[in-house]
Amino acid sequence: MSVTKELIEKEKDLVQAGQVRDLHLHREGTFIRAYGWSAWLACKYLHDFKVNKRTFKGIDEPVAYIGFPETSLEKWIPEGAVQRLENEKYLVVTLPELMITDTYETMAAAYNEWKNALPLTESNPGLRKKGSSKDVGMPEADDAPVTLTAIMQRVLAFPIESKSPLESVVFLSEIKERLAALI
């Protein structure tokens, strides 16, 4: 099961269990991401983040998500919120009760309306050869970065010190392909 699919399923389970004020934030390289319900909470109560909505391999429906640099995390945590670091890549932020006064039913309806109104983000197919770098942390073609900044973030997040020379060469080759596609 893909990491993204696990995150989304976990998020759905927690919301159904009544943890509707919890933002589930995931560290991915130098970025923090929130998916589904957490992305909606962040957009509704914290900031008007840029939202992407796209399909992921192995997930039946499109997923909405946001991301921001890890360095700006403290800027988005509201006063009175409770933070729980589950592990080095997973943080739960419980928003203050006074911030959210709606019932779950009202929130669920607003979430579904928000999610359905989002346009599907187009991916940039053809930037990656099928199966060429599954083991080096590069995304599938539908997950390929399409900006120079995104490519630079991938380079910065790549753990070269723990990769084999072959994995590093494959990674470099794919970065070259992505850069060529942008030029």
Secondary structure, DSSP 8 states (H G I E B T S, - for coil): --HHHHHHHHHHHHHHTT-TTEEEEEEETTEEEEEHHHHHHHHHHT-----EEE--TT-SS-EEEEEEEGGGHHHHS-TT-EEEEEETTEEEEE--GGG--S-HHHHHHHHHHHHHHS------TTSS-TTSSGGGT---GGG---SHHHHHHHHHH--GGGS-HHHHHHHHHHHHHHHHHH-
